Structures are given as structure tokens and as C-alpha cells.
Amino acid sequence: MDAETLEFLDTLVREGTEAEGGTLIPTERRLAEVSGMSRARVRERLSGLQMLGMLKKVQGSGNLLVAPSFDGGSGNVFELMLRAGMVSVAQIAEAREMLEVAIAPRVVERVTDKQIHELEDLVYAMVDASANRDFAGGLTADHAFHLALFEILGNPIMSYVAGGMNHALHDLLLERRRVVISKEIAANGGQVPEMFASDAVHFEITRALRSRRREAVAAAMTEHFDRWRRISRTTTPKSETTPTRGEERP
């Protein structure tokens, strides 16, 4: 951001009032008065902040300055970088894996029993979705599980980065889940297994968290990614058909 934008942000914070979910900023007219900008320039700056996901319109109240959301459309820096050809999907996926394994020690230090129980509920949601060959539903629960690990850290920067990566990788991860589930069914003679190995590995993470051992959590997180790779690389008999339920993009 340039110096003028940063100064404008300072003005918003200084002139705004605290509200639920962020800072309620003054009217365009008031902002023009205190900043010395024209109203057209103020609108331009506000529009830029909205594109970044930092400004939210509240019906009947005005504009709310908020922390940027990873799913805020063009505010997702990883999607912007992908579209601009600055990074590849493979690079984002690799960074996501390295970051998740690296946070293991901090997650162990900060996780509560209640949070572990909530993680386990998300795994059961994954298991149920996979049993119904609901790939989109399974991915939703999978995303929520991994984002919850970052939420445990209590650091909004880490949550934003992890969420942005998952959002940018949505289509890749949905297709990967479809392929892995299909291969596990094929390996089980065409029958849905009692529990998919690709889902069960998440229980290994929660068990490791209950042990409160850093090395166990790091190992479980590493195994999570390794197991998905192993399953996705297995050969599926050509006679097997691919299920289609839940493939629609949400």
C-alpha cells in the first residue's frame, strides 16, 4: 500500500467507533473533511479497501472496517497470484503442507480438550460424507478441520494465510478427494469401507493431540499428507466406475 492509503487507514481507525465485528467508519462527507480528500477520492479509497475484503457494508449502519477474510473474493491474495501466474497450484499446496506440519508444537501447547472434541466431530462429519460419496460435503468438513487447527493458535494472520490457501486450492482438493475416495472403494472390491483411510488419518491427529506430545502431532500431520499421496497414486481397475454424487461446486 502507498503512504496515502496507509494514512487514510489511520484516519478511519482514528475517526471510527468500535462496533461488533470491527470499526464503524464515518460518512464519506466526514472523511473528506478530516482527510482533505475529495469525496470522489474517498470513494475510490473505500472501494479499494472493499476489494481487499477490509470493508463491509452494514445495512442501516454504514461501512465497517474489518479484518480481511480469506474468502473475500478478490481479497484472497493467493487467488490473485494464481490468476497472475505468479505461483502455481503445486507451490501453494506445498506451502500449505509445510506450514501445517510446522505449527504442530504450538497447537499442542494451546489446544484445549473442548477443541479436540470439536475436531473429532468434524472428522465424524467427514466420515459420514465419504460414506455417502458426498465429495463436496467431505471437503467442507475437511477444510473446517484444518482451519480449526490454525484457529487454535489464536493468531489471525495464520488463520488468514491457511484459509486463503485452502480457498485457492478448493477445486484441486475437491478433485483429489473424489479420486482418493473412488480408489479406496475400488481397493475394497467396489464396496464402501467401514471407514476410509483418508478420513481415519484425521483421528490419528486428534489422538496425537490428546497425548500432548509434539513429535506425535507432527508425525500424524506428516502421515496425513503422505497417506493421501500414497492412496492417490494407487492404480484403479479400469472396470471401476467413478461415483458422481456431490461433485458440484458449492
Buried (B, 14 or more C-beta within 10 A) or exposed (E): EEEEEEEBBEBBEEBBEEBEEBBBBBEBEEBBBEBEBEEEBBBEBBEBBBEBBBBBEBEEEBBBBBEBBBBBEEBBBBBBBBEEEEBEBEEBBEBBBEBBBEBBEBBBEEBEEEBBEBBBEBBEBBBBBBBEBBBBBBBBBBBBBBBBBBBBBEBEEBBBBBBBBBBBBBEEBBEBBBBBBBBBBBBEEEEBBEBBBBBBBBBBBBBBBBEEBBEBBBBBBBBBBEBBEEBEEEEBEEEBEBBEEBBEEE
